[in-house]
């Protein structure tokens, strides 16, 4: 019987599960995706950035929570007591008659008491509360900066992986062009060999080179899949989503002319700004600790009704209820707590001093990062120019070698060597283009201008 009900339950659940699967979001993008579009998609879907935005929302709720401590605190209460033995009270003799020199023990009260009421407490003055409000506002700013830093981290990481994937795609294009050349050469040699115009060893050499390049292409395909998979992970989209990237990002004439080197202003960097806000928070922490010596004033009110009975008959309509109402003020003045406040304040001072050292360290690191980025950029441009000249030279050598080979004035080994050199020169040039773009990213990141990529 149980198995019958289990099968029935599963049958009912299957349509819901399938419906949930079918309702999963599907992504379709323009072809190809530019770097700016890729970053925008990542900012809309990256999980870490979403978590940072949620932390920012949580900070707003925490600020409202602290603000709520200064609003009236209202609570209702109920109190029932069943005195199985009413507490005895001792009074001087003679109060209710008897020996004046003796002591009389009597029971004051009744076995059953019931009380219900409403209490209101209102904070009137607390220096700690006022400081807490300021600290909460600064804490909200702190999480806002963390969210902005997370946004910049996502932009930088997406851009790095985007360019890395482009670099592999350029290598793939180079290999495909090489394979096409080898395939054409193989057909020519095969036809010549069939007509006894070429040697078997020459044909085999081309086949060996072709096989090697194809194997290299297969390994490169795996690397491309892995890099694009990580790019999709950073973008927050399913790894099986089809995307294609825009190779125009490697147009150096366009990219170099438009790129402007920004000057370093450390106050523009989010990590420096975060340390500055942390410094403020430590100041509030210190003031809050010192405020423990300050008095605190609280107003309160209590409205209640009570009933008393020898038996539990409070539900009787004839039962009497007695009203009570009080208001008051409570003043607390701390005098001595064993020096706890003093040492807590000293610890807060030490934390602030450590943070100041962190700030100096971060400032020096930012300047070093900026200088390294500049050096990398200028050196990469110089290297790119050399590789560009080398590529032109290798293309000339390859063209001349191909012409000499067709005229039977150069052996096949020279042609294969020229092909390999040309492929290497093209690969080095393509890789260096990416290095220039990565150096530009480093400059933008070190100056806090990485968001320029989406503006």
Beta strands, then each sheet from edge to edge (+ up, - down):
strand 1: 73-82
strand 2: 88-92
strand 3: 103-107
strand 4: 112-126
strand 5: 296-309
strand 6: 322-332
sheet 1: 1+ 4- 5+ 6-
sheet 2: 2+ 3-
end
